[in-house]
Amino acid sequence: METRQALLTRRSVRKYKSEPIPEADLVEILEAACHAPSAINLQHWYFAAVTSPEGMAALREIMGRVTEKFHPVLTDRFAKHPETVRQTESFLTSLGGAPVCVLAFFLKESYPDRDGAMQSVSAAIENLLLAAWEKGIGSCWMSAPQRMGFGEELRARFAPDKGEFVAAITLGYPDEAPKMPPRREGRWAIV
């Protein structure tokens, strides 16, 4: 798959087949993530790929609580679209049946340039999404666990010595083909 094709066709997938991701593919995806650019080359990221049934069950239990706390945000944001609220909450609690969920962390407890560190981890997550899609593996980047205050619990459970939780990313073979949302105009200029 060409880079441009991957960039323009990747979508957030919220429903996955139960088919496991081969470990070799998962390793290649994580390695690609770790080749992202980073502020002053500190490579600020750490990834914990949750694949075991026990780990995924624990993660879904936490995500159930995230969903409860996130409900007011969703109902406010999608007040005219209650079906979107229902679908989002269903995905968050089930993780769409994904066989893998990658948890992204800052590698260290703190960095003097927090903004640079966050941008670095975000770049690595984007690499992860695109490397997965190149293999036909769908993904969904989730910030709700961090936004709703569950980062410390996720860190303690899955990566106790790897710094602050940043985001969760589901991975799996898509069981849906999401349409591209409309692109908004006026988001760039050449000056």
Backbone bond lengths (Angstrom), bond angles and torsions (degrees), N, CA, C in turn:
res aa  C-N    CA-C-N  psi(-1)  N-CA   C-N-CA  omega(-1)  CA-C   N-CA-C  phi
1 M - - - 1.448 - - 1.530 107.95 -
2 E 1.309 115.93 132.00 1.458 121.43 177.15 1.538 109.76 -70.55
3 T 1.321 116.21 152.17 1.459 120.86 -178.80 1.524 111.77 -56.22
4 R 1.335 116.96 -48.19 1.471 120.06 -178.66 1.522 110.71 -60.50
5 Q 1.317 117.41 -41.06 1.464 120.23 178.83 1.532 110.49 -61.95
6 A 1.327 116.81 -43.27 1.467 120.05 178.17 1.528 110.69 -61.67
7 L 1.324 116.58 -43.60 1.459 120.73 -179.55 1.532 111.99 -62.74
8 L 1.322 117.20 -40.41 1.460 120.78 -174.08 1.522 113.92 -87.31
9 T 1.331 118.07 -15.57 1.468 119.01 -176.47 1.532 114.28 -109.94
10 R 1.326 118.18 -12.66 1.464 119.57 179.18 1.519 109.89 -66.57
11 R 1.316 116.55 135.46 1.458 122.89 179.07 1.521 109.23 -131.58
12 S 1.311 116.63 160.21 1.457 120.92 172.66 1.522 107.95 -77.56
13 V 1.324 115.29 116.03 1.463 122.23 -178.04 1.523 108.14 -97.31
14 R 1.326 116.03 133.83 1.463 120.22 -178.21 1.530 112.75 -124.15
15 K 1.331 115.84 12.31 1.466 120.93 176.02 1.530 107.45 -147.10
16 Y 1.348 115.19 122.35 1.459 121.07 -173.15 1.519 112.05 -121.77
17 K 1.335 114.68 154.43 1.464 121.16 170.99 1.528 107.66 -75.39
18 S 1.305 117.40 158.58 1.462 120.87 -178.73 1.528 112.62 -79.46
19 E 1.300 117.75 -4.96 1.472 123.03 -178.57 1.528 111.04 -58.43
20 P 1.335 117.52 127.08 1.475 118.86 -179.20 1.531 111.44 -71.16
21 I 1.313 114.84 155.77 1.466 121.45 174.72 1.518 107.35 -88.54
22 P 1.335 118.25 126.46 1.468 119.29 177.54 1.534 111.03 -56.85
23 E 1.320 115.71 139.60 1.465 119.58 -177.50 1.521 111.97 -58.12
24 A 1.328 117.75 -37.19 1.470 120.37 179.42 1.528 110.62 -61.35
25 D 1.331 117.45 -39.36 1.465 120.27 177.67 1.521 111.00 -67.39
26 L 1.322 116.52 -41.24 1.462 120.17 178.83 1.530 110.69 -62.30
27 V 1.317 116.75 -41.24 1.472 120.81 177.68 1.527 110.32 -61.44
28 E 1.337 117.21 -45.02 1.467 120.16 179.51 1.526 111.51 -62.71
29 I 1.324 117.19 -38.47 1.465 121.33 178.73 1.529 110.33 -64.55
30 L 1.334 116.92 -45.44 1.465 120.76 179.46 1.529 111.32 -66.28
31 E 1.324 117.03 -37.68 1.472 119.86 177.06 1.523 110.62 -64.15
32 A 1.333 117.01 -40.95 1.469 120.43 178.25 1.529 110.26 -62.47
33 A 1.322 116.76 -40.02 1.466 120.48 177.83 1.521 110.16 -58.05
34 C 1.309 116.61 -41.00 1.467 121.94 -176.05 1.525 113.64 -77.27
35 H 1.328 117.14 0.75 1.464 121.06 174.73 1.524 111.83 -99.95
36 A 1.317 117.27 14.73 1.463 121.52 178.50 1.530 110.04 -71.42
37 P 1.319 115.85 157.58 1.469 118.33 172.19 1.526 109.13 -69.17
38 S 1.333 115.55 153.23 1.467 118.88 178.10 1.521 110.19 -146.13
39 A 1.324 114.66 151.41 1.464 121.26 -179.97 1.527 109.40 -59.89
40 I 1.309 116.02 127.78 1.470 126.67 -175.34 1.530 112.45 39.61
41 N 1.313 115.29 35.10 1.472 124.60 175.39 1.528 113.51 53.37
42 L 1.326 117.06 37.02 1.463 119.56 178.08 1.528 112.77 -82.47
43 Q 1.343 116.92 -13.61 1.466 120.44 178.39 1.533 109.47 47.71
44 H 1.302 115.05 66.16 1.461 125.08 -168.21 1.523 115.47 -69.72
45 W 1.293 119.44 -5.63 1.468 122.92 -168.26 1.524 114.40 -92.56
46 Y 1.318 113.53 156.61 1.458 123.02 166.92 1.522 106.24 -145.42
47 F 1.335 116.64 134.09 1.463 121.91 -178.83 1.523 110.27 -118.80
48 A 1.316 115.92 133.66 1.461 122.32 172.50 1.523 106.79 -115.03
49 A 1.330 116.54 112.17 1.466 121.58 -179.89 1.524 108.59 -91.19
50 V 1.311 116.35 109.81 1.466 122.09 -179.25 1.523 107.64 -87.13
51 T 1.340 115.86 119.37 1.468 120.86 -178.29 1.522 112.95 -128.75
52 S 1.322 117.74 -22.71 1.461 120.19 -174.79 1.529 110.33 -71.79
53 P 1.318 117.73 149.11 1.474 119.44 176.49 1.528 112.51 -57.17
54 E 1.331 117.29 -38.33 1.466 120.92 179.64 1.530 111.14 -66.50
55 G 1.313 115.51 -44.28 1.461 119.69 179.16 1.514 111.99 -64.29
56 M 1.337 116.55 -42.67 1.470 120.07 179.13 1.526 111.04 -66.32
57 A 1.325 117.49 -36.74 1.479 120.12 177.68 1.526 110.23 -64.56
58 A 1.327 117.11 -43.18 1.465 120.86 178.06 1.528 110.52 -63.16
59 L 1.307 116.11 -40.70 1.461 120.84 179.31 1.534 111.31 -65.20
60 R 1.331 117.29 -42.95 1.469 120.35 177.93 1.536 111.29 -63.95
61 E 1.320 117.05 -35.07 1.469 120.01 177.86 1.526 109.80 -64.22
62 I 1.320 117.33 -45.39 1.465 121.55 177.31 1.526 109.91 -62.38
63 M 1.336 115.99 -43.67 1.467 119.70 -178.86 1.529 111.68 -64.81
64 G 1.321 118.28 -28.56 1.465 120.56 173.91 1.517 110.78 -61.01
65 R 1.321 116.34 -41.01 1.462 120.53 178.55 1.531 111.55 -72.44
66 V 1.340 116.03 -35.21 1.467 120.14 174.48 1.526 109.22 -58.86
67 T 1.330 115.76 -45.24 1.467 121.42 -177.81 1.520 111.33 -60.70
68 E 1.326 117.19 -43.77 1.471 120.51 178.66 1.526 110.88 -58.56
69 K 1.316 115.99 -44.83 1.464 120.10 -178.09 1.533 111.41 -72.19
70 F 1.327 117.22 -28.80 1.469 123.37 -177.16 1.535 111.80 -81.41
71 H 1.334 117.20 -15.98 1.461 121.86 -174.59 1.534 113.16 -50.95
72 P 1.334 120.78 -48.59 1.472 119.45 -179.66 1.533 112.88 -61.11
73 V 1.322 117.75 -35.60 1.465 121.30 178.44 1.530 109.44 -63.89
74 L 1.327 116.30 -45.95 1.461 120.65 -179.27 1.525 111.95 -65.50
75 T 1.330 116.92 -43.38 1.466 118.90 -177.96 1.531 111.38 -67.64
76 D 1.325 117.11 -29.89 1.452 120.30 175.60 1.531 110.26 -72.90
77 R 1.322 116.41 -46.82 1.476 121.13 -177.12 1.519 111.80 -66.07
78 F 1.331 117.51 -38.69 1.466 121.71 -175.75 1.532 110.87 -116.16
79 A 1.333 116.70 43.31 1.470 121.73 -176.81 1.525 112.75 -54.66
80 K 1.316 117.75 -34.18 1.466 121.75 -178.42 1.531 112.22 -92.86
81 H 1.334 116.61 2.39 1.462 120.40 -176.09 1.531 110.35 -134.83
82 P 1.325 118.45 69.29 1.470 120.78 -177.78 1.530 113.13 -60.87
83 E 1.311 118.34 -27.00 1.470 120.77 177.89 1.531 110.31 -66.08
84 T 1.327 117.53 -35.37 1.464 121.36 177.07 1.520 110.09 -64.94
85 V 1.332 116.53 -40.09 1.467 120.78 177.14 1.527 109.11 -60.85
86 R 1.328 117.00 -48.68 1.466 121.14 -179.28 1.522 111.29 -60.19
87 Q 1.325 117.35 -45.78 1.465 121.10 -179.19 1.527 111.43 -64.18
88 T 1.318 116.57 -42.11 1.464 120.60 -179.77 1.526 110.61 -64.36
89 E 1.312 116.23 -45.18 1.464 119.50 179.95 1.523 111.67 -66.08
90 S 1.314 117.35 -36.45 1.465 120.76 176.44 1.527 110.46 -63.04
91 F 1.322 115.84 -43.58 1.469 119.78 178.16 1.527 111.11 -63.25
92 L 1.327 116.78 -48.12 1.459 119.58 -176.89 1.530 111.98 -59.74
93 T 1.321 117.77 -40.77 1.464 119.75 -177.66 1.521 113.02 -76.27
94 S 1.327 117.59 -29.06 1.470 120.78 -177.91 1.520 112.81 -102.53
95 L 1.326 116.72 -13.32 1.466 123.41 -171.64 1.525 110.65 56.87
96 G 1.325 115.55 24.89 1.462 121.18 175.88 1.513 114.54 65.04
97 G 1.340 116.23 14.96 1.455 119.61 -177.31 1.526 113.12 77.04
98 A 1.325 117.29 15.01 1.477 121.05 -179.51 1.526 110.27 -59.91
99 P 1.337 117.15 137.80 1.458 119.69 177.04 1.529 113.84 -79.74
100 V 1.340 116.25 -13.77 1.466 121.15 -177.86 1.520 108.59 -138.51
101 C 1.321 115.62 141.24 1.457 120.82 168.89 1.526 107.19 -133.26
102 V 1.315 115.66 121.04 1.463 121.72 179.22 1.518 108.30 -94.32
103 L 1.315 116.19 127.99 1.460 122.25 177.37 1.528 107.82 -104.12
104 A 1.324 115.76 127.79 1.469 121.43 -178.11 1.527 109.38 -103.33
105 F 1.309 115.22 135.96 1.463 122.86 -178.51 1.523 109.77 -132.86
106 F 1.344 115.82 158.21 1.457 120.14 162.04 1.528 105.77 -71.00
107 L 1.304 118.05 140.00 1.457 120.20 -178.17 1.528 111.56 -67.30
108 K 1.324 116.40 -35.95 1.464 120.76 -178.44 1.522 109.84 -112.90
109 E 1.307 115.48 164.23 1.463 120.68 -178.29 1.521 112.07 -63.37
110 S 1.334 117.33 -36.13 1.464 118.92 179.11 1.522 109.53 -152.62
111 Y 1.324 114.41 153.58 1.463 122.44 176.73 1.520 107.54 -129.13
112 P 1.342 117.65 142.96 1.463 119.26 179.68 1.530 111.78 -63.43
113 D 1.337 117.58 -29.74 1.462 122.22 179.09 1.525 107.62 -111.75
114 R 1.339 116.13 80.62 1.468 120.87 -177.16 1.527 111.97 -60.70
115 D 1.331 117.51 -39.56 1.460 120.16 -179.96 1.535 110.76 -63.05
116 G 1.311 116.66 -43.32 1.462 120.15 177.99 1.515 111.37 -64.45
117 A 1.326 116.53 -38.46 1.462 120.56 178.50 1.526 110.73 -64.89
118 M 1.331 117.54 -43.59 1.457 121.04 179.71 1.526 110.79 -64.19
119 Q 1.320 116.78 -41.83 1.461 119.72 177.56 1.527 110.61 -63.19
120 S 1.308 117.63 -37.75 1.458 121.76 179.47 1.523 111.31 -64.60
121 V 1.331 117.05 -46.92 1.464 120.89 179.04 1.530 109.63 -64.18
122 S 1.323 117.11 -39.44 1.455 120.83 178.55 1.527 111.20 -63.18
123 A 1.318 117.44 -40.14 1.465 120.61 176.90 1.531 110.64 -63.07
124 A 1.324 116.48 -40.26 1.464 120.32 178.26 1.527 111.29 -65.30
125 I 1.335 117.05 -38.07 1.463 120.06 177.30 1.525 109.87 -63.90
126 E 1.318 117.75 -43.30 1.471 120.19 177.73 1.524 110.73 -60.48
127 N 1.330 117.50 -42.45 1.471 119.78 175.38 1.529 110.41 -57.20
128 L 1.324 115.93 -43.43 1.467 121.30 -179.80 1.529 110.55 -59.97
129 L 1.328 117.34 -46.73 1.464 121.53 -179.49 1.523 111.41 -59.65
130 L 1.327 116.12 -45.16 1.462 120.30 -176.89 1.528 111.92 -72.46
131 A 1.328 117.34 -37.97 1.471 120.40 177.29 1.527 110.21 -64.14
132 A 1.325 116.80 -38.52 1.465 120.43 177.39 1.526 110.26 -64.77
133 W 1.331 116.60 -47.10 1.463 120.48 -176.79 1.524 111.45 -62.41
134 E 1.329 116.18 -36.02 1.470 120.37 178.09 1.526 110.67 -58.90
135 K 1.331 117.31 -26.13 1.470 122.77 178.52 1.530 112.14 -96.18
136 G 1.337 117.01 7.31 1.456 120.29 -178.68 1.523 113.71 79.31
137 I 1.322 116.56 15.74 1.464 122.61 -178.59 1.528 108.38 -100.99
138 G 1.335 115.77 123.53 1.448 120.99 179.92 1.519 111.61 -81.00
139 S 1.333 115.08 167.27 1.463 120.62 -177.03 1.515 110.47 -154.13
140 C 1.322 115.17 162.89 1.461 121.95 171.06 1.528 108.02 -148.36
141 W 1.314 115.66 122.62 1.463 124.09 -179.28 1.521 107.66 -87.30
142 M 1.325 117.90 122.09 1.463 122.05 -176.29 1.532 111.30 -119.75
143 S 1.323 114.98 126.67 1.464 120.51 176.53 1.529 111.95 -105.12
144 A 1.330 117.63 -8.68 1.477 120.82 -175.89 1.527 113.27 -55.94
145 P 1.346 121.00 -41.14 1.471 118.68 -178.74 1.531 112.80 -60.09
146 Q 1.322 116.17 -39.68 1.464 120.38 178.89 1.525 109.54 -71.84
147 R 1.315 115.91 -45.58 1.471 121.12 -177.65 1.527 111.91 -60.93
148 M 1.328 117.11 -34.81 1.457 121.55 -177.46 1.527 113.36 -90.59
149 G 1.348 117.43 5.32 1.456 120.79 172.62 1.523 116.12 87.91
150 F 1.336 118.12 22.65 1.456 120.89 -178.79 1.535 112.74 -101.56
151 G 1.316 116.60 8.31 1.454 120.57 -178.77 1.513 114.07 -59.32
152 E 1.319 116.69 -44.66 1.465 119.96 -178.02 1.525 111.14 -64.41
153 E 1.326 117.52 -40.15 1.464 120.31 178.15 1.531 111.08 -64.52
154 L 1.324 116.83 -41.01 1.470 120.16 178.58 1.531 110.78 -66.59
155 R 1.330 116.02 -40.98 1.470 119.87 177.73 1.520 110.12 -61.31
156 A 1.326 117.07 -48.31 1.467 121.18 -177.87 1.527 111.36 -61.84
157 R 1.303 117.49 -37.08 1.471 121.15 -176.60 1.533 112.83 -80.10
158 F 1.347 117.96 -38.50 1.461 120.26 -169.04 1.533 115.15 -114.46
159 A 1.321 118.98 -22.31 1.472 120.96 -178.38 1.524 109.35 -155.67
160 P 1.336 117.29 66.56 1.467 120.42 -169.53 1.518 116.02 -60.31
161 D 1.307 118.60 -24.82 1.470 119.12 -177.34 1.519 112.34 -114.48
162 K 1.334 117.62 25.83 1.463 120.26 -173.54 1.515 114.27 -117.15
163 G 1.286 118.70 22.67 1.459 120.42 174.08 1.517 113.41 83.53
164 E 1.302 115.05 -167.83 1.456 123.59 -171.41 1.537 112.45 -74.12
165 F 1.328 115.58 140.65 1.464 121.72 175.37 1.532 109.43 -70.52
166 V 1.342 115.66 140.56 1.467 121.18 -179.52 1.527 111.76 -114.44
167 A 1.343 117.27 -52.55 1.466 120.40 -174.42 1.517 110.04 -162.63
168 A 1.340 114.68 165.34 1.463 122.05 175.11 1.523 108.17 -120.33
169 I 1.334 116.28 144.36 1.459 121.92 -178.46 1.521 108.61 -133.48
170 T 1.338 117.05 115.47 1.463 119.63 174.76 1.518 108.67 -77.94
171 L 1.340 115.69 147.94 1.463 122.48 176.40 1.517 109.34 -135.91
172 G 1.318 116.33 139.44 1.455 121.25 175.89 1.520 110.52 175.21
173 Y 1.322 115.55 169.02 1.464 119.85 177.17 1.522 107.87 -76.09
174 P 1.326 117.70 126.66 1.465 121.05 -174.43 1.529 113.03 -61.32
175 D 1.325 114.43 138.67 1.461 121.70 172.15 1.526 108.56 -112.85
176 E 1.321 115.38 22.10 1.453 123.56 176.38 1.524 107.08 -157.26
177 A 1.309 116.07 163.11 1.466 121.61 176.91 1.528 107.74 -125.82
178 P 1.332 117.00 83.44 1.465 119.58 -177.70 1.526 111.56 -59.86
179 K 1.323 115.00 141.74 1.461 120.36 175.98 1.520 108.94 -79.53
180 M 1.329 114.90 154.29 1.452 119.58 177.40 1.526 109.56 -71.65
181 P 1.318 117.33 126.38 1.463 118.88 173.80 1.529 109.03 -63.93
182 P 1.317 117.87 153.73 1.467 119.17 178.60 1.523 110.61 -60.25
183 R 1.303 115.21 140.89 1.462 120.86 176.42 1.517 108.52 -85.60
184 R 1.306 116.95 138.36 1.462 121.85 -178.91 1.522 110.18 -85.93
185 E 1.295 115.03 141.35 1.463 121.62 -179.71 1.531 110.66 -78.77
186 G 1.319 115.47 162.46 1.451 121.22 173.00 1.512 114.08 73.16
187 R 1.343 117.82 28.67 1.469 120.73 -176.42 1.532 112.80 -101.53
188 W 1.335 117.69 6.05 1.455 120.37 176.99 1.527 110.16 -158.59
189 A 1.324 115.90 161.18 1.470 122.25 176.88 1.515 107.69 -151.73
190 I 1.307 115.62 151.46 1.464 121.40 171.74 1.527 105.70 -105.90
191 V 1.332 115.63 119.15 1.481 118.94 -175.95 1.512 111.40 -119.67
